[in-house]
Amino acid sequence: MTGWILVLCSACFDSYAAIVVKRHLNDVSPPQWTSVRSVFEFGWRMVSSPALLLGLILFGSAPALWFLALQRLPLTTAYPVLVAIHLLLVLFGGWYVLSEQVSVAKAVSCLLLIVSIGLMYLSE
């Protein structure tokens, strides 16, 4: 059970980071590559956000959790579940947080992923 919790946490951390970075990039104007100062100002705007800093910390923590999960679970089961959870979370986050469009095909894919996760989990 601990292995599955680690997989879930790893997927959640990585997904949160991806969504927060994308949201922050949407809110911050792109860097003006005209001077070193403008590049540093862009970098400062990026790292001055507490949510973004948390996202970067979680993004760095996700692989550590994943490695711990791999000690407890077979790769052939854990990796597909990790990817599926990550895809579901990013798709939901993109729709809910970033107001991105979700097509019928993506929604059906999500349902198939949920069934796949269940089958993978039950196979262990």
KEDREN-280912 format. One record per residue: chain; residue in one letter; x negated, y negated, z of N, C-alpha, C, CB in turn. Coordinates in Angstrom, 2 decimals, padded with zeros to 5 digits. Glycine has a CB too. Layout:
! residues N
torvo;drenti;n.x;n.y;n.z;ca.x;ca.y;ca.z;c.x;c.y;c.z;cb.x;cb.y;cb.z
A;a;X;Y;Z;X;Y;Z;X;Y;Z;X;Y;Z
...
END
This chain:
! residues 124
torvo;drenti;n.x;n.y;n.z;ca.x;ca.y;ca.z;c.x;c.y;c.z;cb.x;cb.y;cb.z
A;m;-000.82;001.21;000.00;000.00;000.00;000.00;-000.86;-001.26;000.00;000.93;000.00;001.21
A;t;-001.96;-001.24;000.73;-002.84;-002.40;000.80;-003.37;-002.76;-000.58;-004.00;-002.14;001.75
A;g;-003.68;-001.75;-001.38;-004.18;-002.00;-002.74;-003.18;-002.77;-003.57;-004.52;-000.69;-003.42
A;w;-001.90;-002.42;-003.45;-000.87;-003.10;-004.23;-000.67;-004.54;-003.76;000.44;-002.34;-004.14
A;i;-000.80;-004.76;-002.47;-000.69;-006.13;-001.94;-001.85;-006.97;-002.48;-000.70;-006.14;-000.38
A;l;-003.03;-006.38;-002.54;-004.18;-007.10;-003.09;-003.98;-007.41;-004.57;-005.45;-006.28;-002.89
A;v;-003.42;-006.48;-005.33;-003.13;-006.72;-006.74;-002.14;-007.88;-006.87;-002.57;-005.44;-007.42
A;l;-001.08;-007.84;-006.08;-000.07;-008.90;-006.13;-000.67;-010.26;-005.77;001.09;-008.56;-005.19
A;c;-001.46;-010.29;-004.71;-002.09;-011.56;-004.31;-003.05;-012.08;-005.37;-002.83;-011.40;-002.98
A;s;-003.82;-011.19;-005.96;-004.74;-011.60;-007.02;-003.98;-012.21;-008.20;-005.57;-010.40;-007.50
A;a;-002.90;-011.56;-008.61;-002.09;-012.08;-009.73;-001.44;-013.41;-009.35;-000.99;-011.05;-010.12
A;c;-000.94;-013.52;-008.13;-000.32;-014.78;-007.68;-001.34;-015.91;-007.64;000.32;-014.60;-006.29
A;f;-002.51;-015.66;-007.10;-003.54;-016.70;-007.01;-003.93;-017.18;-008.39;-004.78;-016.17;-006.26
A;d;-004.19;-016.24;-009.29;-004.63;-016.59;-010.65;-003.52;-017.33;-011.40;-005.05;-015.33;-011.42
A;s;-002.29;-016.88;-011.24;-001.16;-017.52;-011.92;-000.93;-018.93;-011.40;000.11;-016.68;-011.75
A;y;-000.99;-019.10;-010.08;-000.83;-020.42;-009.50;-001.88;-021.37;-010.07;-000.93;-020.36;-007.95
A;a;-003.11;-020.91;-010.12;-004.19;-021.75;-010.62;-003.94;-022.15;-012.08;-005.54;-021.02;-010.49
A;a;-003.52;-021.21;-012.90;-003.28;-021.51;-014.31;-002.17;-022.55;-014.47;-002.91;-020.23;-015.08
A;i;-001.11;-022.39;-013.71;000.03;-023.31;-013.80;-000.34;-024.70;-013.30;001.24;-022.77;-013.01
A;v;-001.05;-024.76;-012.18;-001.44;-026.05;-011.62;-002.42;-026.78;-012.54;-002.07;-025.87;-010.23
A;v;-003.38;-026.06;-013.08;-004.33;-026.69;-014.01;-003.60;-027.23;-015.23;-005.43;-025.69;-014.44
A;k;-002.71;-026.44;-015.80;-001.97;-026.89;-016.98;-001.11;-028.11;-016.65;-001.08;-025.75;-017.52
A;r;-000.43;-028.07;-015.52;000.40;-029.22;-015.13;-000.45;-030.47;-014.95;001.17;-028.91;-013.83
A;h;-001.57;-030.30;-014.30;-002.44;-031.46;-014.07;-003.00;-031.99;-015.39;-003.59;-031.08;-013.11
A;l;-003.36;-031.10;-016.29;-003.85;-031.53;-017.60;-002.77;-032.27;-018.38;-004.35;-030.34;-018.41
A;n;-001.52;-031.86;-018.20;-000.41;-032.56;-018.85;-000.22;-033.96;-018.29;000.89;-031.76;-018.70
A;d;-000.51;-034.13;-016.99;-000.29;-035.42;-016.33;-001.46;-036.39;-016.49;-000.04;-035.19;-014.86
A;v;-002.64;-035.89;-016.77;-003.83;-036.73;-016.88;-004.13;-036.96;-018.35;-005.04;-036.08;-016.15
A;s;-004.39;-038.20;-018.70;-004.74;-038.48;-020.10;-006.07;-037.82;-020.43;-004.80;-040.02;-020.36
A;p;-006.24;-037.39;-021.67;-007.48;-036.70;-022.03;-008.69;-037.62;-021.88;-007.40;-036.18;-023.48
A;p;-009.86;-037.03;-021.68;-011.04;-037.86;-021.49;-011.39;-038.62;-022.76;-012.23;-037.00;-021.04
A;q;-011.91;-039.79;-022.57;-012.45;-040.56;-023.68;-013.93;-040.21;-023.75;-012.21;-042.13;-023.50
A;w;-014.33;-039.57;-024.79;-015.70;-039.08;-024.90;-016.65;-040.19;-025.37;-015.75;-037.89;-025.86
A;t;-016.29;-041.43;-025.05;-017.08;-042.56;-025.52;-018.25;-042.87;-024.60;-016.20;-043.77;-025.66
A;s;-018.18;-042.45;-023.34;-019.28;-042.73;-022.42;-019.32;-041.66;-021.33;-019.13;-044.13;-021.80
A;v;-020.46;-041.58;-020.70;-020.62;-040.64;-019.59;-019.69;-041.03;-018.45;-022.09;-040.61;-019.11
A;r;-019.52;-042.31;-018.24;-018.65;-042.78;-017.16;-017.21;-042.31;-017.36;-018.70;-044.31;-017.08
A;s;-016.70;-042.40;-018.58;-015.32;-041.97;-018.83;-015.15;-040.48;-018.60;-014.90;-042.33;-020.25
A;v;-016.17;-039.71;-018.90;-016.11;-038.27;-018.65;-016.08;-038.00;-017.15;-017.32;-037.55;-019.31
A;f;-016.92;-038.71;-016.39;-016.91;-038.55;-014.93;-015.59;-039.01;-014.32;-018.07;-039.32;-014.30
A;e;-015.02;-040.08;-014.86;-013.72;-040.55;-014.36;-012.65;-039.50;-014.59;-013.32;-041.87;-015.03
A;f;-012.69;-038.86;-015.75;-011.74;-037.79;-016.04;-011.95;-036.64;-015.04;-011.91;-037.28;-017.50
A;g;-013.21;-036.27;-014.83;-013.52;-035.20;-013.88;-013.03;-035.54;-012.48;-015.01;-034.93;-013.85
A;w;-013.19;-036.79;-012.07;-012.74;-037.21;-010.74;-011.22;-037.12;-010.64;-013.20;-038.64;-010.44
A;r;-010.52;-037.55;-011.69;-009.06;-037.44;-011.67;-008.63;-035.98;-011.56;-008.45;-038.09;-012.94
A;m;-009.40;-035.10;-012.15;-009.06;-033.68;-012.10;-009.27;-033.11;-010.69;-009.90;-032.90;-013.11
A;v;-010.38;-033.43;-010.05;-010.69;-032.79;-008.77;-010.12;-033.54;-007.57;-012.17;-032.67;-008.60
A;s;-009.53;-034.70;-007.79;-008.99;-035.46;-006.66;-007.58;-035.01;-006.26;-008.96;-036.94;-006.99
A;s;-007.03;-034.06;-006.96;-005.71;-033.53;-006.64;-005.82;-032.37;-005.66;-004.98;-033.08;-007.93
A;p;-005.17;-032.47;-004.49;-005.21;-031.35;-003.53;-004.65;-030.05;-004.12;-004.43;-031.71;-002.27
A;a;-003.58;-030.15;-004.90;-002.99;-028.94;-005.49;-003.97;-028.30;-006.47;-001.67;-029.28;-006.22
A;l;-004.67;-029.13;-007.22;-005.64;-028.60;-008.18;-006.83;-027.98;-007.45;-006.12;-029.71;-009.14
A;l;-007.29;-028.62;-006.39;-008.39;-028.05;-005.61;-008.00;-026.70;-005.01;-008.82;-029.01;-004.49
A;l;-006.77;-026.62;-004.50;-006.29;-025.34;-003.99;-006.25;-024.31;-005.11;-004.89;-025.50;-003.35
A;g;-005.78;-024.73;-006.28;-005.75;-023.83;-007.43;-007.12;-023.31;-007.79;-005.15;-024.52;-008.61
A;l;-008.13;-024.17;-007.75;-009.49;-023.74;-008.07;-010.02;-022.76;-007.02;-010.42;-024.96;-008.18
A;i;-009.70;-023.02;-005.76;-010.11;-022.09;-004.70;-009.44;-020.74;-004.89;-009.78;-022.67;-003.31
A;l;-008.14;-020.76;-005.17;-007.42;-019.51;-005.37;-007.90;-018.79;-006.62;-005.91;-019.77;-005.47
A;f;-008.21;-019.57;-007.67;-008.73;-018.98;-008.90;-010.04;-018.25;-008.63;-008.93;-020.07;-009.98
A;g;-010.87;-018.83;-007.77;-012.13;-018.18;-007.41;-011.93;-016.98;-006.48;-013.04;-019.16;-006.75
A;s;-010.86;-016.99;-005.70;-010.58;-015.90;-004.77;-009.94;-014.69;-005.46;-009.68;-016.39;-003.65
A;a;-009.24;-014.93;-006.54;-008.50;-013.85;-007.21;-009.39;-012.67;-007.60;-007.82;-014.40;-008.45
A;p;-010.56;-012.89;-008.20;-011.39;-011.72;-008.54;-011.84;-010.93;-007.31;-012.61;-012.17;-009.31
A;a;-012.12;-011.62;-006.20;-012.53;-010.90;-004.99;-011.41;-009.97;-004.52;-012.90;-011.90;-003.87
A;l;-010.18;-010.46;-004.55;-009.06;-009.61;-004.16;-008.89;-008.45;-005.14;-007.76;-010.43;-004.10
A;w;-009.10;-008.74;-006.41;-008.99;-007.71;-007.44;-010.03;-006.61;-007.21;-009.16;-008.33;-008.84
A;f;-011.26;-007.00;-006.88;-012.30;-006.01;-006.64;-011.96;-005.14;-005.43;-013.66;-006.70;-006.43
A;l;-011.39;-005.75;-004.40;-010.97;-004.97;-003.23;-009.84;-004.01;-003.60;-010.51;-005.91;-002.10
A;a;-008.94;-004.47;-004.46;-007.84;-003.59;-004.89;-008.38;-002.40;-005.68;-006.84;-004.37;-005.75
A;l;-009.40;-002.64;-006.49;-009.97;-001.55;-007.29;-010.61;-000.46;-006.44;-011.00;-002.10;-008.26
A;q;-011.03;-000.81;-005.24;-011.57;000.20;-004.34;-010.48;001.16;-003.87;-012.25;-000.45;-003.13
A;r;-009.23;000.74;-003.94;-008.13;001.52;-003.38;-007.21;002.14;-004.44;-007.32;000.65;-002.48
A;l;-007.26;001.65;-005.66;-006.33;002.10;-006.70;-007.07;002.51;-007.97;-005.31;000.99;-007.02
A;p;-006.49;003.41;-008.74;-007.10;003.76;-010.02;-006.96;002.59;-011.02;-006.46;005.04;-010.60
A;l;-008.00;002.36;-011.78;-008.01;001.27;-012.74;-006.89;001.41;-013.77;-009.36;001.21;-013.44
A;t;-006.63;002.63;-014.20;-005.62;002.85;-015.25;-004.21;002.51;-014.81;-005.66;004.27;-015.70
A;t;-004.00;002.40;-013.51;-002.70;001.99;-012.99;-002.72;000.53;-012.55;-002.29;002.88;-011.82
A;a;-003.76;000.17;-011.82;-003.81;-001.17;-011.23;-003.92;-002.27;-012.27;-004.98;-001.26;-010.27
A;y;-004.75;-002.07;-013.30;-004.96;-003.15;-014.26;-003.70;-003.48;-015.07;-006.08;-002.79;-015.21
A;p;-002.99;-002.49;-015.60;-001.74;-002.84;-016.31;-000.73;-003.55;-015.41;-001.11;-001.59;-016.88
A;v;-000.66;-003.15;-014.15;000.27;-003.81;-013.22;-000.18;-005.25;-012.97;000.36;-003.02;-011.88
A;l;-001.48;-005.46;-012.76;-002.01;-006.81;-012.56;-001.67;-007.70;-013.75;-003.54;-006.76;-012.35
A;v;-001.93;-007.23;-014.94;-001.67;-008.02;-016.15;-000.18;-008.31;-016.29;-002.18;-007.28;-017.40
A;a;000.66;-007.32;-016.05;002.10;-007.52;-016.17;002.61;-008.54;-015.16;002.84;-006.19;-015.99
A;i;002.17;-008.42;-013.92;002.60;-009.40;-012.90;002.12;-010.79;-013.27;002.07;-009.01;-011.51
A;h;000.89;-010.87;-013.71;000.33;-012.17;-014.11;001.14;-012.77;-015.26;-001.15;-012.01;-014.52
A;l;001.45;-011.97;-016.25;002.24;-012.46;-017.38;003.62;-012.94;-016.94;002.39;-011.37;-018.44
A;l;004.27;-012.19;-016.07;005.59;-012.58;-015.58;005.53;-013.90;-014.80;006.18;-011.48;-014.70
A;l;004.54;-014.01;-013.93;004.43;-015.22;-013.12;004.11;-016.45;-013.97;003.35;-015.04;-012.06
A;v;003.22;-016.29;-014.93;002.87;-017.42;-015.80;004.06;-017.80;-016.68;001.64;-017.08;-016.67
A;l;004.77;-016.82;-017.18;005.93;-017.12;-018.01;007.00;-017.85;-017.19;006.51;-015.83;-018.61
A;f;007.27;-017.36;-015.99;008.25;-018.02;-015.12;007.77;-019.42;-014.73;008.52;-017.17;-013.86
A;g;006.51;-019.53;-014.34;005.96;-020.83;-013.96;005.95;-021.82;-015.11;004.56;-020.66;-013.44
A;g;005.64;-021.34;-016.30;005.67;-022.21;-017.47;007.07;-022.73;-017.73;005.16;-021.47;-018.69
A;w;008.05;-021.88;-017.52;009.45;-022.29;-017.73;009.90;-023.22;-016.60;010.38;-021.05;-017.81
A;y;009.68;-022.82;-015.35;010.22;-023.55;-014.21;009.44;-024.82;-013.89;010.23;-022.65;-012.99
A;v;008.14;-024.74;-013.87;007.31;-025.87;-013.45;006.98;-026.80;-014.62;006.02;-025.37;-012.82
A;l;006.67;-026.20;-015.78;006.21;-026.99;-016.92;007.31;-027.28;-017.95;005.07;-026.29;-017.59
A;s;008.50;-026.75;-017.70;009.64;-026.93;-018.61;009.36;-026.43;-020.02;010.03;-028.40;-018.67
A;e;008.60;-025.35;-020.12;008.33;-024.74;-021.42;009.51;-023.86;-021.82;007.02;-023.90;-021.38
A;q;009.70;-023.71;-023.10;010.80;-022.91;-023.62;010.48;-021.42;-023.53;011.11;-023.31;-025.08
A;v;011.48;-020.64;-023.17;011.35;-019.18;-023.14;012.35;-018.62;-024.14;011.60;-018.61;-021.69
A;s;011.83;-017.96;-025.15;012.67;-017.40;-026.19;013.33;-016.11;-025.71;011.86;-017.14;-027.47
A;v;014.30;-015.64;-026.46;014.96;-014.38;-026.15;013.95;-013.24;-026.19;016.13;-014.10;-027.13
A;a;013.05;-013.29;-027.14;012.03;-012.24;-027.25;011.15;-012.21;-026.00;011.15;-012.46;-028.50
A;k;010.78;-013.38;-025.48;009.98;-013.42;-024.26;010.77;-012.90;-023.07;009.49;-014.85;-023.98
A;a;012.06;-013.23;-023.00;012.89;-012.76;-021.90;013.02;-011.23;-021.93;014.30;-013.41;-021.96
A;v;013.22;-010.68;-023.12;013.31;-009.22;-023.26;011.97;-008.59;-022.90;013.73;-008.83;-024.71
A;s;010.89;-009.22;-023.30;009.56;-008.72;-022.95;009.38;-008.67;-021.43;008.47;-009.59;-023.57
A;c;009.90;-009.68;-020.75;009.81;-009.70;-019.28;010.57;-008.53;-018.68;010.37;-011.02;-018.73
A;l;011.73;-008.25;-019.20;012.50;-007.10;-018.69;011.73;-005.80;-018.90;013.87;-007.02;-019.37
A;l;011.11;-005.66;-020.06;010.32;-004.46;-020.33;009.10;-004.39;-019.42;009.88;-004.44;-021.79
A;l;008.50;-005.52;-019.12;007.36;-005.53;-018.20;007.78;-005.11;-016.80;006.73;-006.92;-018.16
A;i;008.94;-005.57;-016.37;009.43;-005.19;-015.04;009.65;-003.68;-014.96;010.74;-005.94;-014.72
A;v;010.23;-003.12;-016.00;010.41;-001.67;-016.04;009.06;-000.97;-016.05;011.24;-001.25;-017.29
A;s;008.10;-001.50;-016.82;006.76;-000.92;-016.88;006.06;-000.95;-015.54;005.92;-001.64;-017.92
A;i;006.18;-002.07;-014.84;005.56;-002.18;-013.52;006.14;-001.12;-012.58;005.76;-003.60;-012.93
A;g;007.46;-000.99;-012.61;008.10;000.02;-011.77;007.62;001.42;-012.08;009.59;-000.04;-011.94
A;l;007.51;001.74;-013.35;007.05;003.07;-013.75;005.60;003.30;-013.33;007.19;003.26;-015.26
A;m;004.75;002.31;-013.51;003.35;002.43;-013.11;003.23;002.63;-011.60;002.55;001.20;-013.55
A;y;004.01;001.86;-010.86;003.97;001.95;-009.40;004.45;003.33;-008.96;004.84;000.83;-008.75
A;l;005.52;003.82;-009.57;006.07;005.13;-009.19;005.15;006.27;-009.58;007.42;005.32;-009.82
A;s;004.28;006.05;-010.57;003.39;007.12;-011.00;002.28;007.39;-009.99;002.77;006.77;-012.35
A;e;002.10;006.49;-009.05;001.04;006.67;-008.04;001.58;007.30;-006.79;000.39;005.35;-007.69
END
